[in-house]
Amino acid sequence: APEAEEPCPLDFCVPLLDGHLAYTVNEADGTVTMEVRHDGDAWVALAFNDGSQMMAGSDAVIGSTETGKPQKYRLLTNSPVVDSAIQLMPPEKQTLINASIEYKDGQTLMRFTKTMNEPDEIPISMGDNDFLWAYGMSPTIGYHGPNRQPIVINLSSGSSEVAQVPNMAAWLAHGICAFVAWGVLAPAAVQSALMRALFKGKLWFQIHQYFNSLAFVLTIASFAIAVAFTQKEGSQHFTNNHEKMGLAMFIMVAVQ
């Protein structure tokens, strides 16, 4: 017989990527009690979004067993660099009630009660709310990588729907262009030169030249997509090692 599902610890339970969210709305005092579980030992975050599904501009509760109790942060940019991506809210904004986080029996458990409408913060309503769920690779707060999920939750009914990650097609195109340029064309161009003895006449040089030219064109396309959509998403340019390396490669290839 299949194992019975564990009962929901609060009024509603919503499945998340590698975890779940349970919550109870306390209408008497305008607060919501939330319990987030993640199947692993890592920092966890639940952000409150304005509907853009973007990290930048959101408010978040982030918890880590390394830092102690969960705290409120403002999310500034989509950068993987923690110092420039998140900002701890000042002491007067740390209004979470009964906030705690622990790792037990293979799960990270974060609990807190939050006032639904606070000054200068994104409000939480009884209707549809745009949340961003994320977790890390370890308890040390850092970049979440692919461990991110935008989700729309109706607090009144408990219904939820995973939202589409914005600009996913553009970032996929960015990665494909870069991979074809530097994972296929550039190595093939080098191999044609190394194995020139196998070709007749100038065929090896034509292959070398054409493949390098195509790699350059795709590098321009990949770079342009990254710059355009970083600007569109309101993030800072060239703030992490990946972006700086991309800029350096673009300049060197253009000079070459």
Buried (B, 14 or more C-beta within 10 A) or exposed (E): EEEEEEEBBBEBBBEBBBBBBBBBBBEEEEBBBBBBBBBBBBBBBBBBBEEBBBBBBBBBBBBBBEBEBBBBBBBBBBBBBEEBBBEEBEEEBEBBEEBBBEBEEEEBBBBBBBBBEBEEBBEBEEEBBBBBBBBBBBBEBBBBEEBBBBBBBBBEEBEBEEBEBBBEEBBEBBEBBBEBBBEBBBEBBEBBEEEBEEBEEEEBEEBBEBBBEBBBEBBBBBBEBBBEBBEEBBBBEBBBEEBEEBBEBBEEBEEE
